[in-house]
Amino acid sequence: MKKITIIGAACLCMLMSGCGALGTTGTTTGSTSSSNGGGLLGSVLGALGSASTVNSLANLVIGSVKLSESDLYGTWKYQEPACAFTSENLLAKAGGAVAAAQVNEKLLPAYNQVGIKSSNTYFTFNKNHSFEAKVNGIPLSGSWTYDQATSAVKMKSLLMSMTGYVTRTTSGLSYTFESKKLLTVLQTLSSLSGNSTLHTVGNLSKNYEGVRVGFDMKK
């Protein structure tokens, strides 16, 4: 188990260095429909007649509910796995909230296997655009910028840069990455640990187009 934890830390370093590529390969964001659940989400869920359900699903689409820069200030600690979709069309195609729940159910045992928890995974976004963070206990610090139009947060340190996407949740926010970056790390772990759960997670990007995976966080 100690060996697997060390390997997990190394693989997460690989994830952080690889996330910078998202600026050109994974930045297609969702529609800019407002939080009243309009557009495709309203059509798909119209038969339910539930605005709260529509709004909840809108939170799963990057860019559907806009956050201001000030919404990000403070320290955000990992709570559980998270996923988001790059468009309403892809969310509906995947199966909506049911698909999101399935993704999170498969991510949880993988995160537990690696050792990700609230005490060793967090991000602090300061008003002066500096940040401090730990991911699975790996410390990071540097500068950050936020693009409200794309919901993208870019963090730069001396050794690496990474870009993720923020969406609002009922308890805080989620910070997600292009799935192949994270899932490649989990696939690497699965080949070394022989854990079948990680092999299953490694197939998520094949089953859900346009999914972003990462962390649900709260202050």
FENPESUL-V104533 format. One line per field, one symbol per residue. ss: DSSP state (A for helix, B for strand, O for the rest). phi: phi as a letter, one per 20 degrees, with the letter a starting at -180 (. if undefined). burial: 1 if it has 9 or more other ideal C-beta (glycine too) atoms within 8 Angstrom, else 0. A space follows every 10 residues. Layout:
ss->???
phi->???
burial->???
This chain:
ss->OAAAAAAAAA AAAAAAAAAA AAAAAOOOOO OOOOOOOOAA AAAAAAAAOO AAAAAAAAOO BOOOOOOOAA AAOBBBBBBB BBBBBOOAAA AAAAOOAAAA AAAAAAAAAA AAAAOOOOOO OBBBBOOOOB BBBBBOOBBB BBBBBBBOOO OBBBBBOOOO BBBBBBBBOO OOBBBBBBAA AAAAAAAAAA AAAOOAAAAA AOOAAAAOOO BBBBBBBBO
phi->.fffffffff ffffgffeff ffgcdcdfef fdfffemfmf gfffdgffmc fffffffgfe dfnfdfdeff fegodddfda fcbbdebfff ffffomffff fffffefgff ffffofbffc cbcddefeme bcbcclnefc brdcccdffd medddccfda cbcccdcfcf drbdcccggf ffffffffff feemefffff ffefffecfm edcrcecbf
burial->0001101110 1111111111 1110001011 1010001001 1100100000 0011111111 1111101000 0100011110 1111111101 1101011011 0111011101 1011110001 1111110001 1111111101 0101011101 1111101001 1111111010 0111111110 1111111111 0010101110 1101100101 111111110
